[in-house]
Amino acid sequence: MEPIVSRPGEGERHDRADGYRLIRAETEQLSVIEFSFDETLVVEPHVHSDHVDSFFVLEGEVEFTLGEETVVLGPGSFVAAPIGARHGFRGTAGRARMLNFHAPNADFTELIRRTSRTD
């Protein structure tokens, strides 16, 4: 296995109506996806039984549901949802950008590929 280097803007880009998903790193142990999205994106609260789902906000603000609590977090904020922890997020006014980490990978990158726009 070789080290992974992903420079700004590099990766496998998938455009969507609300923004883009940029797969920055993908191994069996970890996937890193850069999300750019607007206020139309809503990821309903859910749990994972097989991986930790983590987020690092780069730009804008993101509203996270964590358990029964809702918090709005801005640049420099980090969230980690361990296995079994209820979590979700949505865009607020304007555009946001964040990194999403899945450890282990859990094939989230394949979901991105399957749901990409083709127009």
N, C-alpha and C positions, 0 to 999 in steps of 0.2 A: 504494500500500500504506500502510495506517495503522498506527501503533504499537499493540501489544497490551498491555492491562493486565488482569491476572487477580488479583483480590483473594482473600483467604482464603475457601475454600469455593466459589469461582466456577469454572465450567467445565461441561463436558458429562460428567455422572456416569454410570458403568456399574457396577452392583452385581454381585458374584460371590459364590459360596459362601465364598471365603477372604477377602473384603474388598471393595474397590472400586478402580476406575480412574477418574481424573478428568482429562479432556483439558483442559489449561490453555492451550495455544497450539498452533496448527496453521497452518503455512505450507508452501510448497514446499521451503524451505530448512531448516526446523526443526519438530520436534514436541516438546512438553513434556507429560509425563503424570505425574500424582501417583498413586503406588501406595500402597494400604494393604492389608496382608496378614498372615496368621498363618503358623504353622509348617507348614501343609499345602501352601503354594505351593512348587513346585519348577520352576525353569526350567533344563532340562538344558544342559550346555555346548554351545555352538554358535559359528559364525562368521558374519559378514556380509560380503558382497562389494561392498556398495553404500553403506554408511553407517557412521559412528562411533556407537557405543552407549555412553552415559554415564549415571552414577548419582550422586546426592547423597543420602546418608542423613539423614533429618530426625529420626526417632524409632526407638527399638528397636535391634536388631542384625540384620544381614544377613550370611549366609555366602556369599561370592563364590568362584567357581572362576575363576582367571585363569591361562590357560595350563595348567600342571600343578600349580599352587599353589592352596591353599585358605586364605582369610583371613576372619576374622569382623570386621566393621567396624561402628562405632556412629555416633551423631549427629555431623555435621560432616565425615564422611569422603566422599571423592569417588573415583570409579573411571571411567576412560575406556578403552574397548576400541576401538582403531583398526580400520580395515578389515582383515579377515583374522585378527584376534586372537581366540583361543578364550576364551569367557567364559560364565558362567551364574551363577545365584544361587538361594538358597532362604531361606525364613523359618526363624528359630530359635525358641526358646521365647517365647511372647507375640506381641504385635502389633508390626509395623514399618511405617514410612511413609518413602517416598523419592520423589525426583523422577527421572524417566527422560527423557533427551534423545536424540533421533535427529537426526543432521545428515548429509545432508539427510533429510527426513521419511521416505521409503521406505514410506509407506502403513501404518505400524504402527497408526495411529489407525483405519484401516478394519478391521484385524484385531480390534481391541477392539470395534468396533461389531458385527461379525459374530458374535462369541463371547459377547456379553452375555447375562445371564440374562433370561428373559422371564416368569418366574413372579412 
